[in-house]
Amino acid sequence: MSKAKTRDRNAPKPLSILFVASEIYPIAKTGGLADVAYGLPIALRDLEHDIRVMLPKYGAISERKNRIHEINRLKDIPVSVGERTELATVKSSSITNPRQKVQAYMTTNHHYYDSKWGLYADPETGADYEDNDERFIFFNKTVVQTCLLLGWIPNVVHVNDWQTALTAAYMRVMFPDKFKATKIVLTIHNIANQGEFPFKEAFAKTGLPAEVAENFKHKGKLNFLKAGMIYADHITTVSEGYAKEILADAKLSNGLNDILKKRKAVFTPILNGIDPLIWSPDKDKTIARRFTFADLDKKEDNKIDLVKKFGLQYNEATPVIAMISRLVEQKGFALLKEAAESLLKKDIQMVILGEGDKKIEQMLLSLMKKYPKKLSVKIGFDEILAHQIEAGADMFLMPSLFEPCGLNQMYSCVYGTIPIVHAVGGLADTIKEFSPKTAQGNGFTFVKFEAGAMLKAIDKALVTYQNKEQWMGLIKNAMSSDFTWSKSSKQYDGIYRALMATLDKTK
């Protein structure tokens, strides 16, 4: 854990920060948001800030495993959602790495969380919970109440995506005096998910006054994300490429780009990072054999282990292409479906890990049945297996229709697993086309969202794979990529301090 050290008298004063997210690794995770909500607070703690995190305690979360315990001042808090009043008990846990420990507050409630195993959707059916509006209205209210009951009014409250966006509205509308010295930052991780619900019914549940209703209304629905975008002091998103896309594209942003354009002066893209103490092949205790570029032959042991776990036959000369993904339309599975016949006739093997849309799951399982020696699919999510895939595969495919940032292409690079990506959003920002002539680049890209374009990119990777000298040079480029949180956390620190400076000017 962190060690005490002498503080530089000239260094800026640390800030108090509450980082609010609907999922945080390793407590709860469905995707990249959880990794960001872990890695960024740890990195900000490295900068000596007093940062704490907060999330709901869903039914699948083990209190024993996560060492969750009660806080006397935060028991049985009455919280109203429309005409219903439920009791919330906010408990304490932590997220840690070998350097740091960050306190985590967790909202518990039987009706909204303990009785539901999934985070946002029923794991059995894949359908979103019908009361997600109530579940996150309830959670956002408990965020505000936690600060008030603890008497801890942070300098900065950093909220993430639609699930936590209403915290900004509650602080600004219901408690403007209490939080007048607090600045609010909203990070948009995926603008496609906005928290849309029937307006009349959902707005009544918020308990907010009618005069602010228009700030929550978008295309006839209550829109959680719109409210956050209006009430936040600063808005960020997770890559420069994605920022440009959502500013320009009304369809991609569902029309919320109009608000972003109006607030462009306080809209900043900051690329996500990864924690090298968790994602690093020389430190990773979950993989078959740790390695560096200097002893890359050990990576082959991970490939042998991987194909065995997926029930495939190991062949040193046959490259393994991997995917780890939520099985949703956004991730490009339409391209995979169209290209499957051509792709699986090549001298390759594929391993896929993910869960989501039942139709996509069935499509993949049908392909696996048809090509049992070429394709192996595991439905579900397994964090340890995800590490083993990154360590053992030769290539990693990300044909996303859009990708705000993406993290798996970064993990792949540091594990020497070459990314093949659709050049959009954060994928275009992080993966540069490999050139055999210049020996520059860390992966392969395709621009048109077409099965043929994807196959051409895969073919380029396969040709390069056969040239061992070029392939080793490409792996070295990839493993040399710097995707740590160091630069990005300092950018967030800069935004926080600039916001606090505006308070100083008004005094």
C-alpha positions as CSV (number, residue, x, y, z in Angstrom):
1,M,0.0,0.0,0.0
2,S,1.0,3.7,-0.2
3,K,3.8,4.8,2.1
4,A,4.0,8.0,4.0
5,K,6.2,10.6,2.3
6,T,7.2,14.2,2.9
7,R,5.0,16.5,1.0
8,D,6.5,19.2,-1.2
9,R,5.4,22.6,0.3
10,N,5.2,24.1,-3.2
11,A,3.0,21.3,-4.5
12,P,-0.7,22.1,-5.1
13,K,-3.0,21.2,-2.2
14,P,-4.7,17.8,-2.6
15,L,-8.3,17.8,-3.5
16,S,-11.2,15.8,-2.1
17,I,-12.9,13.9,-4.9
18,L,-15.9,11.6,-5.0
19,F,-15.8,9.3,-8.0
20,V,-19.3,7.8,-8.8
21,A,-19.8,4.9,-11.2
22,S,-22.3,2.1,-11.7
23,E,-19.6,-0.5,-11.8
24,I,-16.0,-0.6,-10.4
25,Y,-13.5,-3.4,-10.8
26,P,-13.1,-5.8,-9.0
27,I,-16.3,-5.4,-7.1
28,A,-18.7,-5.3,-10.1
29,K,-17.9,-5.4,-13.8
30,T,-19.7,-5.7,-17.2
31,G,-17.2,-3.8,-19.3
32,G,-14.5,-1.2,-19.6
33,L,-16.3,1.4,-17.4
34,A,-15.4,-0.8,-14.4
35,D,-11.7,-0.8,-15.3
36,V,-11.7,2.9,-15.7
37,A,-13.5,3.4,-12.4
38,Y,-10.8,1.4,-10.8
39,G,-7.7,2.6,-12.6
40,L,-8.3,6.4,-12.7
41,P,-9.1,6.7,-8.9
42,I,-6.0,4.7,-8.1
43,A,-3.9,7.0,-10.4
44,L,-5.5,10.1,-8.8
45,R,-4.6,8.7,-5.4
46,D,-1.0,8.5,-6.7
47,L,-1.3,12.2,-7.1
48,E,-2.2,12.4,-3.4
49,H,-5.8,13.4,-3.8
50,D,-8.3,12.3,-1.1
51,I,-10.4,10.3,-3.5
52,R,-13.2,7.9,-2.7
53,V,-15.5,5.9,-5.0
54,M,-19.2,5.0,-4.8
55,L,-21.3,2.3,-6.5
56,P,-24.5,0.2,-5.9
57,K,-24.1,-3.2,-4.2
58,Y,-25.8,-5.5,-6.7
59,G,-27.1,-8.9,-5.6
60,A,-24.2,-10.8,-7.1
61,I,-21.6,-8.9,-5.0
62,S,-20.3,-10.9,-2.1
63,E,-20.0,-8.9,1.1
64,R,-17.5,-11.4,2.5
65,K,-15.2,-11.5,-0.6
66,N,-15.2,-7.7,-0.9
67,R,-14.9,-7.1,2.9
68,I,-17.9,-4.9,3.0
69,H,-18.9,-3.5,6.4
70,E,-21.4,-1.1,7.8
71,I,-20.9,2.6,8.7
72,N,-22.9,3.7,11.7
73,R,-23.9,7.1,10.3
74,L,-25.2,5.6,7.0
75,K,-27.7,3.0,8.2
76,D,-31.4,3.0,7.2
77,I,-31.5,6.2,5.2
78,P,-35.0,6.8,4.0
79,V,-35.0,7.6,0.2
80,S,-38.1,8.4,-1.8
81,V,-38.6,7.4,-5.4
82,G,-41.9,8.8,-6.5
83,E,-44.5,7.6,-3.9
84,R,-42.3,4.7,-2.8
85,T,-39.9,5.1,0.1
86,E,-37.1,2.6,0.6
87,L,-34.3,2.4,3.2
88,A,-30.7,2.6,2.0
89,T,-27.8,1.5,4.0
90,V,-24.5,2.7,2.6
91,K,-21.6,0.3,3.5
92,S,-17.9,0.5,3.1
93,S,-15.3,-1.5,1.2
94,S,-12.2,-0.6,-0.8
95,I,-10.4,-1.0,-4.1
96,T,-6.6,-1.6,-3.9
97,N,-3.5,-2.3,-5.8
98,P,0.1,-2.8,-4.4
99,R,0.5,1.0,-4.3
100,Q,-2.7,2.4,-3.1
101,K,-6.0,1.8,-1.3
102,V,-9.2,3.8,-2.1
103,Q,-12.3,3.7,0.1
104,A,-15.5,2.6,-1.6
105,Y,-19.0,3.4,-0.5
106,M,-21.7,1.0,-1.6
107,T,-25.5,1.6,-1.6
108,T,-27.4,-1.4,-0.4
109,N,-31.1,-2.0,-0.7
110,H,-33.0,-5.3,-1.0
111,H,-35.8,-4.2,-3.4
112,Y,-33.5,-2.4,-5.9
113,Y,-30.2,-4.3,-5.6
114,D,-30.0,-7.4,-3.4
115,S,-33.0,-9.1,-5.1
116,K,-31.5,-8.6,-8.6
117,W,-28.4,-10.5,-9.6
118,G,-27.5,-8.4,-12.7
119,L,-26.2,-4.8,-12.8
120,Y,-28.6,-3.5,-15.5
121,A,-30.3,-6.6,-17.0
122,D,-31.6,-9.9,-16.0
123,P,-28.8,-12.5,-16.6
124,E,-31.4,-15.1,-17.5
125,T,-33.2,-13.2,-20.2
126,G,-30.7,-10.4,-21.1
127,A,-33.6,-7.9,-20.8
128,D,-33.0,-4.6,-19.0
129,Y,-34.7,-4.4,-15.6
130,E,-38.0,-2.5,-16.0
131,D,-37.3,-0.4,-13.0
132,N,-33.8,0.8,-14.0
133,D,-35.1,4.4,-13.7
134,E,-36.0,3.8,-10.1
135,R,-32.9,1.9,-9.3
136,F,-30.6,4.7,-10.4
137,I,-32.8,7.6,-9.1
138,F,-32.5,5.8,-5.8
139,F,-28.7,5.4,-6.1
140,N,-28.1,9.0,-7.2
141,K,-30.1,10.2,-4.2
142,T,-28.0,8.1,-1.8
143,V,-24.8,9.6,-3.3
144,V,-26.0,13.1,-2.2
145,Q,-27.2,11.8,1.2
146,T,-23.9,10.1,1.9
147,C,-22.0,13.3,1.5
148,L,-24.4,15.2,3.7
149,L,-24.6,12.6,6.4
150,L,-20.8,12.2,6.6
151,G,-20.4,16.0,6.6
152,W,-17.9,15.5,3.7
153,I,-18.5,17.9,0.9
154,P,-16.0,17.1,-1.8
155,N,-14.2,19.6,-3.9
156,V,-15.0,17.5,-7.0
157,V,-17.8,15.0,-7.7
158,H,-16.9,13.0,-10.8
159,V,-19.9,11.1,-12.3
160,N,-19.9,8.6,-15.2
161,D,-22.5,7.9,-17.9
162,W,-26.2,8.0,-17.5
163,Q,-26.5,5.8,-14.4
164,T,-24.8,8.5,-12.2
165,A,-25.7,11.7,-14.1
166,L,-28.6,12.6,-11.9
167,T,-26.2,13.2,-9.0
168,A,-25.3,16.5,-10.7
169,A,-29.0,17.5,-11.0
170,Y,-29.8,16.7,-7.4
171,M,-26.8,18.6,-6.1
172,R,-27.5,21.7,-8.2
173,V,-31.3,21.7,-8.0
174,M,-32.1,20.3,-4.5
175,F,-29.0,21.3,-2.5
176,P,-27.4,24.3,-4.3
177,D,-26.1,25.9,-1.1
178,K,-24.6,22.7,0.3
179,F,-22.7,22.0,-2.8
180,K,-21.9,25.5,-4.0
181,A,-18.2,24.9,-3.5
182,T,-18.3,21.5,-5.3
183,K,-17.5,21.2,-9.0
184,I,-19.0,18.4,-11.0
185,V,-17.4,16.5,-13.9
186,L,-19.3,14.1,-16.1
187,T,-17.5,11.6,-18.2
188,I,-19.4,10.1,-21.2
189,H,-18.1,6.6,-21.8
190,N,-20.7,5.6,-24.3
191,I,-23.2,8.2,-25.6
192,A,-25.4,5.5,-27.1
193,N,-26.7,4.6,-23.7
194,Q,-28.5,7.6,-22.3
195,G,-30.9,6.3,-19.7
196,E,-34.2,7.0,-21.5
197,F,-37.6,6.3,-19.9
198,P,-41.2,7.4,-20.3
199,F,-41.1,11.0,-19.4
200,K,-44.2,11.7,-17.3
201,E,-43.9,8.6,-15.1
202,A,-40.1,8.7,-14.7
203,F,-39.8,12.5,-14.0
204,A,-42.4,12.2,-11.2
205,K,-40.2,9.6,-9.6
206,T,-37.2,11.9,-9.4
207,G,-38.9,14.3,-6.9
208,L,-37.5,17.3,-8.8
209,P,-39.6,20.5,-9.3
210,A,-41.6,20.9,-12.5
211,E,-39.7,24.1,-13.4
212,V,-36.6,22.1,-14.3
213,A,-38.5,19.4,-16.3
214,E,-37.2,20.5,-19.7
215,N,-33.6,19.9,-18.7
216,F,-34.5,16.2,-18.5
217,K,-36.7,15.9,-21.5
218,H,-35.3,14.8,-24.9
219,K,-37.3,13.5,-27.8
220,G,-40.3,13.0,-25.5
221,K,-38.5,10.9,-23.0
222,L,-36.7,11.5,-19.7
223,N,-33.0,11.4,-20.5
224,F,-30.6,10.9,-17.6
225,L,-27.5,11.7,-19.6
226,K,-29.0,15.0,-21.0
227,A,-29.6,16.2,-17.4
228,G,-26.0,15.4,-16.4
229,M,-24.7,17.2,-19.5
230,I,-26.6,20.3,-18.5
231,Y,-25.8,20.4,-14.8
232,A,-22.1,19.3,-14.9
233,D,-19.5,22.0,-14.8
234,H,-17.2,20.1,-17.2
235,I,-17.8,17.2,-19.6
236,T,-15.2,14.7,-20.8
237,T,-15.2,11.8,-23.1
238,V,-12.7,8.9,-23.5
239,S,-10.8,9.6,-26.7
240,E,-10.2,12.5,-29.1
241,G,-11.6,10.5,-32.0
242,Y,-14.8,9.8,-30.2
243,A,-15.2,13.4,-29.2
244,K,-15.1,14.5,-32.8
245,E,-17.6,11.8,-33.8
246,I,-20.2,12.6,-31.2
247,L,-19.9,16.3,-31.8
248,A,-20.5,15.9,-35.5
249,D,-23.0,13.0,-35.6
250,A,-26.5,13.6,-34.5
251,K,-27.5,9.9,-35.1
252,L,-24.6,8.6,-33.0
253,S,-25.4,11.0,-30.2
254,N,-29.2,10.7,-30.5
255,G,-29.3,14.5,-31.0
256,L,-27.4,15.3,-27.8
257,N,-24.5,16.7,-29.9
258,D,-26.5,20.0,-29.9
259,I,-25.8,20.3,-26.1
260,L,-22.2,19.3,-26.6
261,K,-21.8,22.0,-29.2
262,K,-23.2,24.6,-26.9
263,R,-20.9,23.4,-24.1
264,K,-17.8,22.8,-26.3
265,A,-15.7,25.2,-24.2
266,V,-16.1,22.8,-21.3
267,F,-15.9,19.5,-23.3
268,T,-12.5,17.7,-23.2
269,P,-11.4,14.3,-24.6
270,I,-9.1,12.4,-22.4
271,L,-7.9,8.9,-23.4
272,N,-8.5,6.1,-21.0
273,G,-5.5,4.2,-19.6
274,I,-4.7,0.9,-18.1
275,D,-3.1,-0.1,-14.8
276,P,0.3,-1.8,-15.5
277,L,0.1,-3.6,-12.1
278,I,-2.9,-5.5,-13.3
279,W,-2.4,-5.7,-17.1
280,S,1.3,-6.6,-17.6
281,P,2.6,-10.0,-18.8
282,D,5.7,-9.9,-16.6
283,K,3.5,-9.3,-13.4
284,D,0.3,-11.2,-14.3
285,K,-0.2,-14.1,-11.9
286,T,-3.3,-15.3,-13.7
287,I,-1.5,-16.5,-16.9
288,A,0.2,-19.8,-17.5
289,R,3.7,-18.2,-17.8
290,R,4.8,-14.7,-17.3
291,F,6.9,-13.1,-20.0
292,T,8.5,-10.0,-21.5
293,F,9.6,-9.2,-25.0
294,A,13.1,-10.4,-24.1
295,D,11.8,-13.9,-23.5
296,L,8.9,-14.0,-25.9
297,D,9.1,-17.8,-26.3
298,K,7.2,-18.0,-23.0
299,K,4.2,-16.4,-24.7
300,E,3.9,-19.6,-26.7
301,D,3.3,-21.5,-23.5
302,N,0.3,-19.2,-22.9
303,K,-1.0,-20.0,-26.4
304,I,-0.7,-23.8,-25.7
305,D,-2.6,-23.2,-22.4
306,L,-5.3,-21.1,-24.1
307,V,-6.2,-23.5,-27.0
308,K,-6.4,-26.3,-24.4
309,K,-8.8,-24.3,-22.3
310,F,-11.0,-23.7,-25.4
311,G,-10.8,-27.4,-26.5
312,L,-8.8,-26.7,-29.7
313,Q,-5.8,-28.5,-31.1
314,Y,-2.5,-26.6,-30.7
315,N,-0.5,-25.9,-33.8
316,E,2.5,-23.5,-33.5
317,A,2.1,-22.3,-37.1
318,T,-1.6,-21.6,-36.8
319,P,-2.4,-18.1,-35.4
320,V,-5.1,-17.7,-32.8
321,I,-7.4,-14.7,-33.3
322,A,-9.3,-13.7,-30.1
323,M,-12.3,-11.6,-29.2
324,I,-13.4,-10.6,-25.7
325,S,-16.6,-8.6,-26.0
326,R,-20.1,-7.8,-24.9
327,L,-22.1,-9.6,-27.5
328,V,-24.0,-6.6,-28.8
329,E,-24.5,-5.0,-32.3
330,Q,-22.1,-2.2,-31.5
331,K,-19.2,-4.6,-31.3
332,G,-19.3,-5.5,-35.0
333,F,-20.7,-9.1,-34.9
334,A,-22.7,-8.4,-38.1
335,L,-19.4,-8.2,-39.9
336,L,-18.2,-11.4,-38.2
337,K,-21.4,-13.2,-39.2
338,E,-21.0,-12.1,-42.9
339,A,-17.3,-12.9,-43.0
340,A,-17.5,-16.2,-41.0
341,E,-17.5,-18.6,-44.0
342,S,-14.4,-17.0,-45.6
343,L,-12.6,-16.3,-42.4
344,L,-13.0,-19.8,-40.9
345,K,-11.7,-21.5,-44.1
346,K,-8.3,-19.8,-43.5
347,D,-5.5,-21.4,-41.5
348,I,-6.6,-19.8,-38.2
349,Q,-8.2,-20.6,-34.9
350,M,-10.6,-18.3,-33.1
351,V,-11.5,-18.0,-29.5
352,I,-14.4,-15.8,-28.3
353,L,-15.5,-14.9,-24.8
354,G,-18.5,-12.8,-24.1
355,E,-22.2,-12.5,-23.3
356,G,-25.1,-10.3,-24.2
357,D,-27.6,-10.4,-27.1
358,K,-29.1,-13.9,-27.2
359,K,-29.3,-13.9,-31.0
360,I,-25.6,-13.1,-31.2
361,E,-24.8,-15.8,-28.7
362,Q,-26.8,-18.4,-30.7
363,M,-25.1,-17.3,-34.0
364,L,-21.7,-17.8,-32.5
365,L,-22.6,-21.2,-31.0
366,S,-24.0,-22.3,-34.3
367,L,-20.7,-21.3,-36.0
368,M,-18.8,-23.2,-33.4
369,K,-20.9,-26.3,-34.1
370,K,-20.2,-26.0,-37.8
371,Y,-16.4,-25.3,-37.3
372,P,-15.5,-27.2,-34.1
373,K,-11.8,-27.4,-35.0
374,K,-11.6,-23.7,-35.9
375,L,-13.8,-21.8,-33.5
376,S,-14.5,-22.1,-29.8
377,V,-16.9,-19.8,-27.9
378,K,-17.5,-19.4,-24.2
379,I,-20.6,-17.6,-23.2
380,G,-20.2,-15.5,-20.0
381,F,-17.5,-13.3,-18.6
382,D,-14.5,-14.6,-16.8
383,E,-11.9,-12.0,-15.7
384,I,-9.1,-14.5,-15.3
385,L,-9.8,-16.2,-18.6
386,A,-9.8,-12.7,-20.2
387,H,-6.2,-12.3,-19.0
388,Q,-5.3,-15.7,-20.4
389,I,-6.8,-14.9,-23.8
390,E,-4.8,-11.7,-24.0
391,A,-1.6,-13.5,-23.1
392,G,-2.1,-16.5,-25.3
393,A,-3.7,-15.2,-28.5
394,D,-1.6,-14.0,-31.5
395,M,-4.1,-11.4,-32.7
396,F,-7.1,-9.6,-31.2
397,L,-10.1,-8.6,-33.4
398,M,-12.2,-5.5,-32.6
399,P,-14.5,-4.7,-35.5
400,S,-16.7,-2.3,-33.5
401,L,-19.2,-0.1,-35.4
402,F,-18.2,2.6,-33.0
403,E,-15.8,2.5,-30.0
404,P,-15.5,5.4,-27.6
405,C,-12.1,4.3,-26.3
406,G,-11.7,0.6,-26.0
407,L,-9.4,-1.1,-23.6
408,N,-8.8,-4.5,-25.0
409,Q,-6.7,-3.2,-27.8
410,M,-4.5,-1.6,-25.2
411,Y,-4.3,-4.8,-23.1
412,S,-3.5,-6.7,-26.3
413,C,-0.6,-4.5,-27.2
414,V,1.1,-4.9,-23.9
415,Y,0.7,-8.7,-24.1
416,G,2.1,-8.8,-27.6
417,T,-1.2,-9.8,-29.1
418,I,-1.6,-7.8,-32.3
419,P,-4.9,-5.8,-32.6
420,I,-7.0,-5.8,-35.8
421,V,-9.5,-2.9,-35.4
422,H,-12.1,-0.8,-37.2
423,A,-10.5,2.6,-37.3
424,V,-13.0,4.6,-35.2
425,G,-13.0,6.5,-32.0
426,G,-10.4,5.4,-29.5
427,L,-9.4,2.5,-31.7
428,A,-8.1,4.9,-34.4
429,D,-6.4,7.0,-31.7
430,T,-4.5,4.0,-30.2
431,I,-3.8,1.6,-33.1
432,K,-1.7,2.7,-36.0
433,E,-1.4,0.6,-39.2
434,F,1.8,-1.5,-39.4
435,S,3.9,-0.7,-42.4
436,P,6.4,-3.5,-43.5
437,K,8.4,-0.7,-45.3
438,T,8.9,1.5,-42.3
439,A,8.4,-1.1,-39.6
440,Q,6.2,1.4,-37.8
441,G,2.8,0.8,-36.3
442,N,1.3,-1.4,-33.7
443,G,-1.5,-3.2,-35.4
444,F,-3.9,-3.4,-38.4
445,T,-6.8,-1.3,-39.2
446,F,-9.7,-1.0,-41.7
447,V,-11.7,2.1,-42.4
448,K,-14.9,1.0,-44.1
449,F,-17.3,-0.9,-41.9
450,E,-17.6,-3.8,-44.3
451,A,-16.9,-7.5,-44.0
452,G,-14.6,-7.3,-47.0
453,A,-12.5,-4.5,-45.5
454,M,-12.2,-6.5,-42.2
455,L,-11.1,-9.6,-44.1
456,K,-8.4,-7.6,-45.9
457,A,-7.0,-6.3,-42.6
458,I,-7.0,-9.9,-41.2
459,D,-5.2,-11.1,-44.4
460,K,-2.5,-8.4,-43.9
461,A,-2.0,-9.6,-40.3
462,L,-1.8,-13.3,-41.5
463,V,0.8,-12.4,-44.2
464,T,2.9,-10.5,-41.6
465,Y,2.6,-13.4,-39.2
466,Q,4.4,-15.6,-41.7
467,N,7.3,-13.3,-41.8
468,K,8.8,-13.9,-38.3
469,E,11.2,-11.0,-38.5
470,Q,8.4,-8.5,-39.3
471,W,6.1,-10.1,-36.7
472,M,8.7,-9.8,-34.0
473,G,9.2,-6.1,-34.9
474,L,5.5,-5.6,-34.8
475,I,5.2,-7.2,-31.4
476,K,8.0,-5.1,-30.1
477,N,6.2,-1.9,-31.3
478,A,3.0,-3.1,-29.6
479,M,4.6,-4.0,-26.3
480,S,6.4,-0.6,-26.3
481,S,3.1,1.3,-26.4
482,D,2.5,3.4,-23.3
483,F,-1.1,3.3,-22.3
484,T,-0.7,3.8,-18.5
485,W,-2.9,6.3,-16.6
486,S,0.0,8.6,-15.8
487,K,-0.7,11.2,-18.6
488,S,-4.5,11.0,-18.4
489,S,-4.7,11.3,-14.6
490,K,-2.7,14.5,-14.8
491,Q,-5.1,15.8,-17.5
492,Y,-8.0,15.2,-15.1
493,D,-6.1,16.8,-12.3
494,G,-5.7,19.8,-14.5
495,I,-9.4,20.0,-15.2
496,Y,-10.2,19.7,-11.5
497,R,-7.8,22.4,-10.5
498,A,-9.0,24.7,-13.3
499,L,-12.6,24.3,-12.0
500,M,-11.5,25.1,-8.4
501,A,-9.7,28.2,-9.7
502,T,-13.0,29.5,-11.0
503,L,-14.3,29.3,-7.4
504,D,-11.3,31.3,-6.1
505,K,-12.1,34.1,-8.6
506,T,-15.6,34.4,-7.3
507,K,-14.7,34.8,-3.7
